[in-house]
Amino acid sequence: MEASDACHWFLHDSCHQNVNAMPSSDDQPTPDRSPRMEARRQAMLDAAAALFFEQGYERVSLGAVVRRSGGSLSTLYQLFGSKEGLFEAMITQRCAQIMAPLTAPDLTAREPRETLRIVAHAFLDVILCPEAQALWRTVMGQGQQFPRLPEIYFRCGPDQLQAAMARYLACLHDHRIVHCPEPMRAAQAFCVLTHGDMYYRVVTGTRPPPDADELARHIDDAVGMFLAMLRPPGS
């Protein structure tokens, strides 16, 4: 069996299931899923995202979300259960945007180096956008006061990506394409190499975001270093 076929479940099946099965608050009620209610739900998520990023979690009231999105407080509570449930749903949706490119069917036909480049591009495209930077500042700035925020962020975001990467790397290891006896640690290393020092300088405003050429060089270097770490013994 080709390695690309054997690992298909990571890039499409399993990953896709994880995106759609991300956990939600236990207190969140089961909402009406009619098209009209789905449109209202999305409007509320978009309004919440904008307000959380503009004002921070603490300052945003559910009334302000409703005033911006339309609808009613009773509908918001029906859909999300609480302010925390709304924040969790918003984080889950945004983090799914990172995972979505991993379901592209053409990835399964690519070599690991090219697959890792695509994953790294998807990862950086999301975390370097202004909205994601504002989200990270919110989590970091208000995490001590609202400890559930970083827990939700990591559970619905980085933890999902690292778990999917670990499954992929375990598959490559099983087929002796790479030497990766500890795939979760390797997946974490991949994420660190990918965002590198550059991300922290961008998110803190000490340097501008990279242009396309710099980003491509950064990704090539990160993927090259990562694959060097996984070279099979004696190769």
Helices and strands as residue ranges (DSSP letters): H 3-6, H 8-8, I 9-14, H 15-20, H 35-55, H 62-69, H 73-80, H 83-99, G 100-103, G 105-109, H 112-127, H 130-142, H 148-156, H 158-174, H 183-203, H 212-229
